[in-house]
């Protein structure tokens, strides 16, 4: 039973870490492998976002946006771009966990199941591509932002061309939504959010989110932020502290140990550096297709100094297969839970859209990103 419940990426990370220990015996250098700052910030952000979710903040925002919707393509645009812009601040995983079930419910109520697969697939792509713009958009960006020492303006300069093109491509795809101009009956697209939550808690979580952003920007020491989150949230509702994704944090630690040890084995380190050098963008895309982009980031970052190409590659590499970004599995599970009979069709549409977007991102890299 335990094995069945074990996260496969977590298991792989720690199996590799344990194997690597036989080649590099534990010593004080192990402590240098783990990026405590990135893990602390990531943990704090997870807790804050869980606090927002507990208070139904995202659902309330979505409900307000849907009040003026009256056509099919309006509805699709709101649902898709909520994921695109939301993921920039609440991560791609949380955007999909929140807005995909919301979209499925709304589309079902509107009797617009004909739009369902395209909208959910485009929501997934929107979350994966929208999240790449900011350091807090996804775990790999948070890690790479800390590792590279980039300023916020430098980070945005690298990623903004891809975000702009992604925005335009999503708009183009909305044109092909079936019966996009079909009118929605009054009230069909609205949703009632039962308990909005505590305004005081929302304000406090908002302040903590500002502290998180200041920490990411290296204005506030990370340990001050971590202590603040632990103390404040623990005092308000300690159960929120238990809802952070500790599996992801443990996965990070496992890969840190593995890559740290591999970097100390000369022949393996040299081989990997030669394999990756000058090909960071494509190697990271390919690796992401098989192990997903977060593990690919952690594994490859120790063997190259061309962090900009690696960062671009792992973000673009979230397109492609269903596991290229583990966030994509969230949408797949949410959809197939309600429409299991359409799982094959979903994968087909998902793959086609993802390959088209991936092709455009690669073409953009050839045009503007080869640095």
C-alpha positions as a Markdown table, in Angstrom:
| # | Residue | x | y | z |
|---|---|---|---|---|
| 1 | Unk | 0.0 | 0.0 | 0.0 |
| 2 | Unk | 2.8 | 2.4 | 0.9 |
| 3 | Unk | 4.6 | 1.7 | -2.4 |
| 4 | Unk | 1.3 | 2.4 | -4.4 |
| 5 | Unk | 1.0 | 5.8 | -2.7 |
| 6 | Unk | 4.6 | 6.8 | -3.2 |
| 7 | Unk | 5.2 | 9.6 | -5.7 |
| 8 | Unk | 7.2 | 8.1 | -8.5 |
| 9 | Unk | 9.3 | 11.3 | -9.0 |
| 10 | Unk | 10.1 | 11.4 | -5.3 |
| 11 | Unk | 11.0 | 7.7 | -5.3 |
| 12 | Unk | 13.3 | 8.2 | -8.3 |
| 13 | Unk | 15.0 | 11.2 | -6.7 |
| 14 | Unk | 15.8 | 9.3 | -3.5 |
| 15 | Unk | 16.8 | 6.1 | -5.2 |
| 16 | Unk | 19.3 | 8.1 | -7.3 |
| 17 | Unk | 20.5 | 9.9 | -4.2 |
| 18 | Unk | 21.0 | 6.7 | -2.2 |
| 19 | Unk | 22.9 | 5.1 | -5.1 |
| 20 | Unk | 25.1 | 8.1 | -5.4 |
| 21 | Unk | 26.0 | 7.8 | -1.7 |
| 22 | Unk | 27.9 | 4.6 | -2.4 |
| 23 | Unk | 30.2 | 6.5 | -4.8 |
| 24 | Unk | 30.6 | 9.7 | -2.7 |
| 25 | Unk | 30.6 | 9.0 | 1.1 |
| 26 | Unk | 28.7 | 11.5 | 3.2 |
| 27 | Unk | 30.8 | 14.4 | 4.5 |
| 28 | Unk | 30.4 | 18.0 | 5.4 |
| 29 | Unk | 30.1 | 19.0 | 1.7 |
| 30 | Unk | 26.7 | 17.4 | 1.6 |
| 31 | Unk | 25.3 | 20.4 | 3.5 |
| 32 | Unk | 26.4 | 22.6 | 0.5 |
| 33 | Unk | 24.3 | 20.6 | -1.9 |
| 34 | Unk | 20.9 | 21.7 | -0.6 |
| 35 | Unk | 19.7 | 25.2 | -1.5 |
| 36 | Unk | 18.0 | 26.0 | 1.8 |
| 37 | Unk | 17.0 | 29.5 | 0.6 |
| 38 | Unk | 15.0 | 28.2 | -2.4 |
| 39 | Unk | 13.4 | 25.5 | -0.3 |
| 40 | Unk | 12.4 | 28.0 | 2.4 |
| 41 | Unk | 10.9 | 30.4 | 0.0 |
| 42 | Unk | 9.1 | 27.7 | -1.9 |
| 43 | Unk | 7.7 | 26.3 | 1.4 |
| 44 | Unk | 6.5 | 29.7 | 2.5 |
| 45 | Unk | 4.8 | 30.4 | -0.8 |
| 46 | Unk | 3.0 | 27.1 | -0.7 |
| 47 | Unk | 1.7 | 27.9 | 2.8 |
| 48 | Unk | 0.5 | 31.4 | 1.8 |
| 49 | Unk | -1.3 | 30.1 | -1.3 |
| 50 | Unk | -3.0 | 27.4 | 0.7 |
| 51 | Unk | -4.2 | 30.2 | 3.0 |
| 52 | Unk | -5.6 | 32.1 | 0.1 |
| 53 | Unk | -7.3 | 28.9 | -1.2 |
| 54 | Unk | -8.8 | 28.2 | 2.3 |
| 55 | Unk | -10.4 | 31.7 | 2.1 |
| 56 | Unk | -11.8 | 31.1 | -1.5 |
| 57 | Unk | -9.9 | 34.1 | -2.8 |
| 58 | Unk | -9.3 | 32.7 | -6.3 |
| 59 | Unk | -12.9 | 31.4 | -6.8 |
| 60 | Unk | -14.2 | 34.8 | -5.8 |
| 61 | Unk | -12.0 | 36.5 | -8.4 |
| 62 | Unk | -13.0 | 34.0 | -11.0 |
| 63 | Unk | -16.7 | 34.6 | -10.2 |
| 64 | Unk | -16.3 | 38.3 | -10.5 |
| 65 | Unk | -14.6 | 38.0 | -13.9 |
| 66 | Unk | -17.4 | 35.7 | -15.2 |
| 67 | Unk | -20.2 | 38.1 | -14.5 |
| 68 | Unk | -19.9 | 39.9 | -17.8 |
| 69 | Unk | -19.5 | 36.8 | -19.9 |
| 70 | Unk | -22.3 | 36.2 | -22.6 |
| 71 | Unk | -20.7 | 34.2 | -25.4 |
| 72 | Unk | -18.8 | 31.0 | -25.7 |
| 73 | Unk | -15.5 | 32.5 | -26.7 |
| 74 | Unk | -15.8 | 35.1 | -23.8 |
| 75 | Unk | -16.2 | 32.2 | -21.4 |
| 76 | Unk | -13.2 | 30.3 | -22.9 |
| 77 | Unk | -11.0 | 33.4 | -22.8 |
| 78 | Unk | -11.7 | 34.1 | -19.2 |
| 79 | Unk | -11.1 | 30.5 | -18.1 |
| 80 | Unk | -7.9 | 30.2 | -20.1 |
| 81 | Unk | -6.4 | 33.6 | -19.2 |
| 82 | Unk | -7.2 | 33.2 | -15.5 |
| 83 | Unk | -4.7 | 30.3 | -15.7 |
| 84 | Unk | -2.2 | 32.3 | -17.8 |
| 85 | Unk | -2.0 | 35.3 | -15.5 |
| 86 | Unk | -2.8 | 33.5 | -12.3 |
| 87 | Unk | 0.0 | 31.1 | -12.7 |
| 88 | Unk | 2.5 | 34.0 | -12.7 |
| 89 | Unk | 1.8 | 34.6 | -9.0 |
| 90 | Unk | 0.3 | 31.4 | -7.6 |
| 91 | Unk | 2.3 | 28.8 | -9.6 |
| 92 | Unk | 1.1 | 26.7 | -12.5 |
| 93 | Unk | 0.1 | 23.8 | -10.2 |
| 94 | Unk | -2.2 | 25.9 | -8.0 |
| 95 | Unk | -3.7 | 27.7 | -11.0 |
| 96 | Unk | -4.7 | 24.3 | -12.5 |
| 97 | Unk | -5.8 | 22.8 | -9.2 |
| 98 | Unk | -8.1 | 25.8 | -8.7 |
| 99 | Unk | -9.3 | 26.8 | -12.1 |
| 100 | Unk | -9.6 | 23.5 | -14.1 |
| 101 | Unk | -12.3 | 21.9 | -11.8 |
| 102 | Unk | -13.9 | 25.4 | -11.8 |
| 103 | Unk | -14.0 | 25.4 | -15.6 |
| 104 | Unk | -15.4 | 21.9 | -15.8 |
| 105 | Unk | -18.2 | 22.8 | -13.5 |
| 106 | Unk | -19.0 | 26.1 | -15.3 |
| 107 | Unk | -18.9 | 24.4 | -18.8 |
| 108 | Unk | -21.1 | 21.6 | -17.5 |
| 109 | Unk | -23.6 | 24.1 | -16.1 |
| 110 | Unk | -23.6 | 26.0 | -19.4 |
| 111 | Unk | -24.1 | 22.7 | -21.3 |
| 112 | Unk | -21.0 | 23.6 | -23.3 |
| 113 | Unk | -19.3 | 20.2 | -23.0 |
| 114 | Unk | -18.3 | 20.6 | -26.7 |
| 115 | Unk | -15.8 | 23.2 | -25.5 |
| 116 | Unk | -14.5 | 21.2 | -22.6 |
| 117 | Unk | -11.4 | 19.4 | -23.9 |
| 118 | Unk | -10.1 | 22.4 | -25.8 |
| 119 | Unk | -10.6 | 24.7 | -22.9 |
| 120 | Unk | -9.0 | 22.4 | -20.3 |
| 121 | Unk | -6.0 | 21.7 | -22.6 |
| 122 | Unk | -5.5 | 25.4 | -23.3 |
| 123 | Unk | -5.9 | 26.1 | -19.6 |
| 124 | Unk | -3.0 | 23.7 | -19.0 |
| 125 | Unk | -0.8 | 25.2 | -21.7 |
| 126 | Unk | -1.7 | 28.7 | -20.4 |
| 127 | Unk | -0.7 | 27.8 | -16.8 |
| 128 | Unk | 2.6 | 26.2 | -17.9 |
| 129 | Unk | 3.5 | 29.1 | -20.2 |
| 130 | Unk | 2.2 | 31.9 | -18.1 |
| 131 | Unk | 4.2 | 30.7 | -15.1 |
| 132 | Unk | 7.5 | 31.0 | -16.9 |
| 133 | Unk | 7.4 | 34.8 | -16.8 |
| 134 | Unk | 8.0 | 35.3 | -13.1 |
| 135 | Unk | 10.4 | 33.8 | -10.5 |
| 136 | Unk | 7.5 | 32.7 | -8.4 |
| 137 | Unk | 5.5 | 31.2 | -11.3 |
| 138 | Unk | 6.9 | 27.6 | -10.9 |
| 139 | Unk | 9.4 | 25.7 | -8.8 |
| 140 | Unk | 12.1 | 25.6 | -11.5 |
| 141 | Unk | 12.0 | 29.4 | -11.9 |
| 142 | Unk | 12.3 | 30.0 | -8.2 |
| 143 | Unk | 15.3 | 27.7 | -8.0 |
| 144 | Unk | 17.0 | 29.1 | -11.1 |
| 145 | Unk | 16.4 | 32.7 | -10.0 |
| 146 | Unk | 18.2 | 32.1 | -6.8 |
| 147 | Unk | 21.0 | 30.1 | -8.5 |
| 148 | Unk | 21.7 | 32.6 | -11.2 |
| 149 | Unk | 21.7 | 35.7 | -9.1 |
| 150 | Unk | 19.8 | 37.5 | -11.9 |
| 151 | Unk | 18.0 | 40.8 | -11.2 |
| 152 | Unk | 14.2 | 40.8 | -11.8 |
| 153 | Unk | 14.7 | 42.9 | -14.9 |
| 154 | Unk | 17.2 | 40.4 | -16.3 |
| 155 | Unk | 14.9 | 37.5 | -15.6 |
| 156 | Unk | 11.9 | 39.2 | -17.2 |
| 157 | Unk | 14.0 | 40.1 | -20.3 |
| 158 | Unk | 14.9 | 36.5 | -20.9 |
| 159 | Unk | 11.3 | 35.2 | -20.6 |
| 160 | Unk | 9.0 | 37.9 | -21.8 |
| 161 | Unk | 9.3 | 37.2 | -25.5 |
| 162 | Unk | 8.1 | 33.7 | -24.9 |
| 163 | Unk | 5.2 | 35.0 | -22.7 |
| 164 | Unk | 4.1 | 37.5 | -25.3 |
| 165 | Unk | 4.1 | 34.9 | -28.1 |
| 166 | Unk | 2.3 | 32.5 | -25.8 |
| 167 | Unk | -0.4 | 35.1 | -25.1 |
| 168 | Unk | -0.9 | 35.7 | -28.8 |
| 169 | Unk | -1.0 | 31.9 | -29.6 |
| 170 | Unk | -3.6 | 31.3 | -26.9 |
| 171 | Unk | -5.8 | 34.1 | -28.4 |
| 172 | Unk | -5.4 | 32.5 | -31.8 |
| 173 | Unk | -6.5 | 29.1 | -30.5 |
| 174 | Unk | -9.7 | 30.6 | -28.9 |
| 175 | Unk | -10.8 | 31.4 | -32.4 |
| 176 | Unk | -11.1 | 27.7 | -33.1 |
| 177 | Unk | -13.4 | 27.0 | -30.1 |
| 178 | Unk | -16.5 | 25.3 | -31.4 |
| 179 | Unk | -19.6 | 27.6 | -31.6 |
| 180 | Unk | -17.6 | 30.4 | -30.1 |
| 181 | Unk | -20.2 | 33.0 | -30.8 |
| 182 | Unk | -23.1 | 31.0 | -29.3 |
| 183 | Unk | -24.9 | 33.1 | -26.7 |
| 184 | Unk | -25.0 | 32.0 | -23.1 |
| 185 | Unk | -28.2 | 32.4 | -21.2 |
| 186 | Unk | -28.2 | 34.9 | -18.4 |
| 187 | Unk | -26.7 | 33.4 | -15.2 |
| 188 | Unk | -25.4 | 30.3 | -16.9 |
| 189 | Unk | -21.8 | 31.3 | -16.5 |
| 190 | Unk | -22.0 | 32.6 | -13.0 |
| 191 | Unk | -21.0 | 30.6 | -9.9 |
| 192 | Unk | -21.8 | 31.1 | -6.2 |
| 193 | Unk | -18.9 | 31.0 | -3.8 |
| 194 | Unk | -20.3 | 29.9 | -0.5 |
| 195 | Unk | -17.8 | 31.0 | 2.2 |
| 196 | Unk | -15.5 | 33.9 | 1.1 |
| 197 | Unk | -13.5 | 33.5 | 4.3 |
| 198 | Unk | -12.0 | 35.9 | 6.8 |
| 199 | Unk | -11.1 | 39.4 | 5.5 |
| 200 | Unk | -8.6 | 39.6 | 8.2 |
| 201 | Unk | -6.9 | 36.4 | 7.2 |
| 202 | Unk | -6.9 | 37.5 | 3.5 |
| 203 | Unk | -5.2 | 40.7 | 4.5 |
| 204 | Unk | -2.6 | 38.9 | 6.6 |
| 205 | Unk | -1.9 | 36.4 | 3.8 |
| 206 | Unk | -1.6 | 39.3 | 1.3 |
| 207 | Unk | 1.0 | 40.9 | 3.6 |
| 208 | Unk | 2.9 | 37.6 | 3.8 |
| 209 | Unk | 2.8 | 37.3 | 0.0 |
| 210 | Unk | 4.4 | 40.8 | -0.3 |
| 211 | Unk | 7.1 | 39.6 | 2.1 |
| 212 | Unk | 7.6 | 36.5 | -0.1 |
| 213 | Unk | 8.1 | 38.7 | -3.2 |
| 214 | Unk | 10.6 | 40.9 | -1.2 |
| 215 | Unk | 12.5 | 37.7 | -0.2 |
| 216 | Unk | 12.6 | 36.4 | -3.8 |
| 217 | Unk | 14.0 | 39.8 | -4.8 |
| 218 | Unk | 16.7 | 39.4 | -2.1 |
| 219 | Unk | 15.5 | 42.5 | -0.2 |
| 220 | Unk | 14.4 | 40.5 | 2.9 |
| 221 | Unk | 16.5 | 37.7 | 4.3 |
| 222 | Unk | 14.8 | 34.3 | 3.6 |
| 223 | Unk | 15.0 | 33.1 | 7.3 |
| 224 | Unk | 13.0 | 36.2 | 8.4 |
| 225 | Unk | 10.3 | 35.3 | 5.8 |
| 226 | Unk | 10.2 | 31.7 | 6.9 |
| 227 | Unk | 10.0 | 32.6 | 10.6 |
| 228 | Unk | 7.2 | 35.1 | 9.8 |
| 229 | Unk | 5.2 | 32.6 | 7.9 |
| 230 | Unk | 5.6 | 29.8 | 10.5 |
| 231 | Unk | 4.8 | 32.1 | 13.4 |
| 232 | Unk | 1.9 | 34.0 | 11.9 |
| 233 | Unk | 0.2 | 31.1 | 10.0 |
| 234 | Unk | 0.8 | 28.7 | 12.9 |
| 235 | Unk | -0.9 | 31.2 | 15.2 |
| 236 | Unk | -3.9 | 31.6 | 12.9 |
| 237 | Unk | -4.4 | 28.1 | 11.7 |
| 238 | Unk | -1.6 | 25.6 | 12.1 |
| 239 | Unk | -3.4 | 23.1 | 9.8 |
| 240 | Unk | -2.4 | 25.3 | 6.9 |
| 241 | Unk | 1.2 | 24.6 | 7.6 |
| 242 | Unk | 0.5 | 20.9 | 7.0 |
| 243 | Unk | -0.9 | 21.5 | 3.5 |
| 244 | Unk | 2.4 | 22.5 | 1.8 |
| 245 | Unk | 3.6 | 20.1 | -0.8 |
| 246 | Unk | 6.2 | 18.3 | 1.3 |
| 247 | Unk | 6.6 | 15.7 | -1.4 |
| 248 | Unk | 8.0 | 18.3 | -3.8 |
| 249 | Unk | 10.3 | 19.6 | -1.1 |
| 250 | Unk | 11.7 | 16.1 | -0.4 |
| 251 | Unk | 12.0 | 15.5 | -4.1 |
| 252 | Unk | 14.2 | 18.7 | -4.4 |
| 253 | Unk | 16.4 | 17.4 | -1.5 |
| 254 | Unk | 16.8 | 14.0 | -3.2 |
| 255 | Unk | 17.9 | 15.5 | -6.5 |
| 256 | Unk | 20.2 | 18.0 | -4.7 |
| 257 | Unk | 22.1 | 15.1 | -3.1 |
| 258 | Unk | 22.2 | 13.2 | -6.4 |
| 259 | Unk | 23.5 | 16.0 | -8.6 |
| 260 | Unk | 25.9 | 17.2 | -5.9 |
| 261 | Unk | 27.5 | 13.8 | -5.7 |
| 262 | Unk | 27.6 | 13.4 | -9.5 |
| 263 | Unk | 29.4 | 16.7 | -9.8 |
| 264 | Unk | 32.1 | 15.3 | -7.5 |
| 265 | Unk | 32.7 | 12.2 | -9.7 |
| 266 | Unk | 35.1 | 13.6 | -12.3 |
| 267 | Unk | 34.5 | 11.3 | -15.3 |
| 268 | Unk | 30.7 | 11.6 | -14.9 |
| 269 | Unk | 30.8 | 15.3 | -14.4 |
| 270 | Unk | 33.0 | 15.9 | -17.4 |
| 271 | Unk | 30.9 | 13.6 | -19.6 |
| 272 | Unk | 27.7 | 15.4 | -18.6 |
| 273 | Unk | 29.2 | 18.8 | -19.1 |
| 274 | Unk | 30.4 | 17.8 | -22.6 |
| 275 | Unk | 27.0 | 16.4 | -23.4 |
| 276 | Unk | 25.1 | 19.5 | -22.4 |
| 277 | Unk | 27.6 | 22.3 | -23.4 |
| 278 | Unk | 26.1 | 24.4 | -26.2 |
| 279 | Unk | 23.0 | 22.3 | -26.3 |
| 280 | Unk | 21.3 | 23.4 | -23.0 |
| 281 | Unk | 18.1 | 24.5 | -24.6 |
| 282 | Unk | 17.4 | 21.2 | -26.5 |
| 283 | Unk | 18.8 | 18.8 | -23.9 |
| 284 | Unk | 16.6 | 20.4 | -21.2 |
| 285 | Unk | 13.5 | 20.1 | -23.5 |
| 286 | Unk | 14.3 | 16.5 | -24.3 |
| 287 | Unk | 15.0 | 15.6 | -20.7 |
| 288 | Unk | 11.7 | 17.3 | -19.6 |
| 289 | Unk | 9.7 | 15.0 | -21.9 |
| 290 | Unk | 10.7 | 12.0 | -19.9 |
| 291 | Unk | 11.3 | 13.1 | -16.3 |
| 292 | Unk | 9.4 | 16.5 | -16.3 |
| 293 | Unk | 10.9 | 19.9 | -16.2 |
| 294 | Unk | 11.5 | 20.4 | -12.5 |
| 295 | Unk | 13.7 | 17.3 | -12.1 |
| 296 | Unk | 15.4 | 18.1 | -15.4 |
| 297 | Unk | 16.3 | 21.6 | -14.0 |
| 298 | Unk | 17.7 | 20.1 | -10.8 |
| 299 | Unk | 19.7 | 17.4 | -12.6 |
| 300 | Unk | 21.1 | 19.6 | -15.4 |
| 301 | Unk | 21.9 | 22.8 | -13.5 |
| 302 | Unk | 25.0 | 21.3 | -11.9 |
| 303 | Unk | 26.7 | 20.7 | -15.2 |
| 304 | Unk | 26.4 | 24.0 | -17.1 |
| 305 | Unk | 27.0 | 27.7 | -16.6 |
| 306 | Unk | 24.6 | 28.7 | -19.4 |
| 307 | Unk | 21.7 | 29.2 | -17.1 |
| 308 | Unk | 19.7 | 31.3 | -19.4 |
| 309 | Unk | 19.4 | 28.6 | -22.0 |
| 310 | Unk | 18.7 | 26.0 | -19.4 |
| 311 | Unk | 16.0 | 28.2 | -17.8 |
| 312 | Unk | 14.3 | 28.8 | -21.2 |
| 313 | Unk | 14.6 | 25.1 | -22.2 |
| 314 | Unk | 13.0 | 23.7 | -19.0 |
| 315 | Unk | 10.1 | 26.2 | -19.2 |
| 316 | Unk | 9.5 | 25.5 | -22.9 |
| 317 | Unk | 10.1 | 21.8 | -22.1 |
| 318 | Unk | 6.9 | 21.8 | -20.1 |
| 319 | Unk | 5.2 | 21.5 | -23.4 |
| 320 | Unk | 5.0 | 18.2 | -25.2 |
| 321 | Unk | 4.2 | 15.0 | -23.3 |
| 322 | Unk | 1.7 | 14.7 | -20.5 |
| 323 | Unk | 4.5 | 14.4 | -18.0 |
| 324 | Unk | 6.8 | 17.1 | -19.4 |
| 325 | Unk | 5.2 | 19.3 | -16.7 |
| 326 | Unk | 3.8 | 17.4 | -13.8 |
| 327 | Unk | 1.2 | 20.2 | -13.5 |
| 328 | Unk | -0.3 | 18.9 | -16.7 |
| 329 | Unk | -1.4 | 15.7 | -14.9 |
| 330 | Unk | -3.6 | 17.8 | -12.6 |
| 331 | Unk | -5.8 | 18.8 | -15.6 |
| 332 | Unk | -5.8 | 15.3 | -17.0 |
| 333 | Unk | -6.9 | 13.8 | -13.7 |
| 334 | Unk | -9.6 | 16.4 | -13.2 |
| 335 | Unk | -11.0 | 16.0 | -16.6 |
| 336 | Unk | -10.9 | 12.2 | -16.7 |
| 337 | Unk | -12.5 | 12.0 | -13.3 |
| 338 | Unk | -15.6 | 13.4 | -14.8 |
| 339 | Unk | -15.3 | 12.1 | -18.4 |
| 340 | Unk | -13.3 | 8.9 | -18.2 |
| 341 | Unk | -14.6 | 7.7 | -21.6 |
| 342 | Unk | -12.9 | 10.6 | -23.3 |
| 343 | Unk | -9.4 | 10.1 | -21.9 |
| 344 | Unk | -8.0 | 9.0 | -25.3 |
| 345 | Unk | -9.5 | 12.0 | -27.1 |
| 346 | Unk | -8.1 | 14.3 | -24.4 |
| 347 | Unk | -4.6 | 13.0 | -24.8 |
| 348 | Unk | -4.8 | 13.3 | -28.5 |
| 349 | Unk | -6.0 | 16.9 | -28.4 |
| 350 | Unk | -3.5 | 17.7 | -25.6 |
| 351 | Unk | -0.6 | 16.3 | -27.6 |
| 352 | Unk | -1.5 | 18.1 | -30.8 |
| 353 | Unk | -1.9 | 21.5 | -29.1 |
| 354 | Unk | 1.3 | 21.0 | -27.1 |
| 355 | Unk | 3.4 | 20.1 | -30.1 |
| 356 | Unk | 2.2 | 23.1 | -32.0 |
| 357 | Unk | 3.0 | 25.4 | -29.1 |
| 358 | Unk | 6.4 | 23.7 | -28.6 |
| 359 | Unk | 7.2 | 24.2 | -32.3 |
| 360 | Unk | 6.4 | 27.9 | -32.1 |
| 361 | Unk | 8.6 | 28.3 | -28.9 |
| 362 | Unk | 11.5 | 26.5 | -30.6 |
| 363 | Unk | 11.2 | 28.8 | -33.7 |
| 364 | Unk | 11.1 | 31.8 | -31.4 |
| 365 | Unk | 14.3 | 30.6 | -29.8 |
| 366 | Unk | 16.0 | 30.4 | -33.1 |
| 367 | Unk | 14.9 | 33.9 | -33.9 |
| 368 | Unk | 15.5 | 35.7 | -30.7 |
| 369 | Unk | 16.8 | 33.5 | -27.9 |
| 370 | Unk | 20.1 | 32.0 | -29.0 |
| 371 | Unk | 22.5 | 33.6 | -26.5 |
